[in-house]
Amino acid sequence: MAEAVLDEWEIALRVKTEELKKCQQEKNVTSCTQCEKLLLCELRDAYVKAVYDSMNKGTGGGFEF
């Protein structure tokens, strides 16, 4: 089975996901919500942006729920 080709946004998301997982392991938590720095965390903010960018493929816009 061939591996899917990743675009730049999916690659960036994978990088940020790994950085976030590493941080959680270092802090011995399973979720960012367990961390005291949750609301001020630049790493988590960058991860959220990478998730959004991977969803809209860089076309911009805002979060609309």
One Martini backbone bead per residue (centre of mass of N, CA, C, O) as a GRO file, in nm:
protein
   65
    1MET     BB    1   0.095   0.037   0.025
    2ALA     BB    2   0.073   0.362  -0.033
    3GLU     BB    3   0.184   0.661   0.060
    4ALA     BB    4   0.080   0.955   0.128
    5VAL     BB    5   0.088   1.272   0.023
    6LEU     BB    6   0.224   1.552   0.169
    7ASP     BB    7   0.164   1.856   0.263
    8GLU     BB    8   0.273   2.137   0.421
    9TRP     BB    9   0.044   2.127   0.642
   10GLU     BB   10   0.079   1.829   0.731
   11ILE     BB   11   0.372   1.852   0.813
   12ALA     BB   12   0.338   2.075   1.025
   13LEU     BB   13   0.142   1.913   1.201
   14ARG     BB   14   0.332   1.680   1.272
   15VAL     BB   15   0.544   1.849   1.412
   16LYS     BB   16   0.357   1.978   1.631
   17THR     BB   17   0.259   1.713   1.750
   18GLU     BB   18   0.536   1.612   1.848
   19GLU     BB   19   0.599   1.855   2.029
   20LEU     BB   20   0.354   1.821   2.215
   21LYS     BB   21   0.409   1.532   2.311
   22LYS     BB   22   0.683   1.591   2.437
   23CYS     BB   23   0.586   1.796   2.644
   24GLN     BB   24   0.388   1.608   2.791
   25GLN     BB   25   0.603   1.404   2.878
   26GLU     BB   26   0.783   1.605   3.040
   27LYS     BB   27   0.514   1.683   3.228
   28ASN     BB   28   0.333   1.433   3.283
   29VAL     BB   29   0.098   1.445   3.056
   30THR     BB   30  -0.211   1.383   2.849
   31SER     BB   31  -0.287   1.698   2.862
   32CYS     BB   32  -0.307   2.039   2.839
   33THR     BB   33  -0.529   2.071   3.066
   34GLN     BB   34  -0.302   1.976   3.293
   35CYS     BB   35  -0.164   2.247   3.246
   36GLU     BB   36  -0.065   2.556   3.380
   37LYS     BB   37   0.004   2.682   3.067
   38LEU     BB   38  -0.236   2.670   2.870
   39LEU     BB   39  -0.312   2.991   2.810
   40LEU     BB   40   0.028   3.056   2.753
   41CYS     BB   41   0.090   2.855   2.513
   42GLU     BB   42   0.277   2.856   2.225
   43LEU     BB   43   0.272   2.562   2.133
   44ARG     BB   44  -0.034   2.524   2.131
   45ASP     BB   45  -0.096   2.756   1.939
   46ALA     BB   46   0.067   2.634   1.701
   47TYR     BB   47  -0.100   2.377   1.682
   48VAL     BB   48  -0.375   2.502   1.625
   49LYS     BB   49  -0.282   2.643   1.366
   50ALA     BB   50  -0.198   2.381   1.216
   51VAL     BB   51  -0.475   2.258   1.212
   52TYR     BB   52  -0.618   2.481   1.059
   53ASP     BB   53  -0.429   2.488   0.811
   54SER     BB   54  -0.486   2.186   0.729
   55MET     BB   55  -0.792   2.240   0.673
   56ASN     BB   56  -0.750   2.517   0.470
   57LYS     BB   57  -0.477   2.535   0.310
   58GLY     BB   58  -0.417   2.860   0.357
   59THR     BB   59  -0.698   3.041   0.305
   60GLY     BB   60  -0.810   3.119   0.569
   61GLY     BB   61  -0.982   3.275   0.815
   62GLY     BB   62  -1.206   3.147   1.058
   63PHE     BB   63  -1.360   3.046   1.330
   64GLU     BB   64  -1.659   2.838   1.267
   65PHE     BB   65  -1.939   2.707   1.479
   0.00000   0.00000   0.00000
